[in-house]
Each structure stands twice: as C-alpha cells, then as structure tokens.
Amino acid sequence: MAGVEERVALVTGAGRGIGRATAELLAARGARVTCVARSREELESLGLEFVVADLGTPEGCAHAVAETENRIGPVEILVCNHGLGSAHEKVIWEQSLEVWMETMRINLDGPFELSRLVLQGMTERGYGRVVYTSSTAGLVAEHAGSAYNSSKHGLLGLMRSVATDGGAFGVTSNAVLPGWVKTEMAERSARQEAQDRGISPDQVWEERAAMYPPGRVATPQEVAELIAFLASEESSGVSGEAIRVALGSTV
C-alpha cells in the first residue's frame, strides 16, 4: 500500500498488542513511525523511533508530539491506540471516582489532547489521517465497565468531531472497534474474570471465542490492517466512521 510511504506517523500504545502490530505494519509499508508508550523496554524491542511518555497528561502528550516533530517531521498520521482496560472495574454503584477519573484521563483526555496538538498543522498542510482505537464496548456496554464503556463511547464523539472540523482541510478521522483480541490487556481481564468466577483463563477465552461466528477472537494484525488502510491516502473517501473488527458478531 503506497499510501503511507514517507508519511510521518505517531502511534500510541505501541509497545504491545494492536499498537505494536500497527507500528510495525506502517513502518513496513514505508511510513516514518514514532512509537509512544510508557514502557521503554517494550519500545526498545521494536527497533523504531520511540518516545516514553504518559499520555494521560497534557505534558506527556506535548512531549510525544514535540519529539516526533523534532526528530522526523510534522505528524501526518495519528493513531490513538493507547488505553486502560476494564478488568479492575466494578458495577457502577461500587465504582470509585478514582477509577473513573484515571480511565477518562488516559482513554479520552489523552486522545483529545493529542488531536488538538496535531490538527492545526494537518489543516494548514491540507492533509491528515487520524485513527482511534475504540471498542465494540463503544457501541454495546460491557457489564461492570462504566468508565471503560463511557470512554470508548466518548472516543467516537471525538472522532466525529475531528472528522467534522478537519474535513474541509483534507483531514479524515475514523475509529476501529475491535471485539475481543488476544492482547496482554485482554489476558489480564481473562485472568481476573477467571478468578472471580472460579474457572480457568482458558475457559474464559473459549467463551469469548464462541461469541464470534468463526469460533475465534480477532488478532492484533487483523485490526492493524484496518488501521493501516484508514491511515493511507487511499482511504480519502472514508471519514467519520466507526468500523467494527468483530468477525461478524453483532454483539
């Protein structure tokens, strides 16, 4: 896919899972990629440009954007993939304010701040691609996940706002909504669920796989392929869309 060659891409949550697969795929297709996460060890193993930052703070977001621009150029592709999962959440009447605020800080405030920082440059140059990793929980709420559900719903509002504000200036904005994907974050939730229910993590994954017609969960690579398309020049006709990666499931 020629549509990302030499484009400057900033990929968050790139140390593992979907973000790592996306960073590697964009780099393989010729993009100049800066990877951002909180774990230096994970980022170093990628062999790409990286910035260690807490994207739940305005300072961390500003640092990631500034370092990318100083090292390789203005951001043309922004992939907001970082996020906090819901394994530690409780039903809403037991949910703590601290969990709510931390989840919003990381899952929604960070993407807003990153978007705010890069969009002016994109509009001035007349080109930009923004992709957010939401979740099928951004459409159908999970049990005992009020903070995660709300943040992932909120990302869709942010995505559509960017599509509306940036559309006249050659900027597209879309979101991918994965169902269950076997990532480290999902593994943590499987272990927690297994502990709560007195079953094995393997049984949890079997139940999750049974939700999808092929009898399996999606892979990080499958989600990365869609992100890479939405990040490309060829995706110019697609904006303001929330696209599921859920193997045909309707839940």
Secondary structure, 3 states (H helix, E strand, C coil): CHHHCCCEEEEECCCCHHHHHHHHHHHHCCCEEEEEECCHHHHHCCCCEEEECCCCCHHHHHHHHHHHHHHCCCCCEEEECCCCCCCCCCCHHHCCHHHHHHHHHHHHHHHHHHHHHHHHHHHHHCCEEEEEECCHHHCCCCCCCHHHHHHHHHHHHHHHHHHHHHHHHCEEEEEEEECCECCHHHHHHHHHHHHHHCCCHHHHHHHHHCCCCCCCCECHHHHHHHHHHHCCHHHCCCCCCEEEECCCCCC
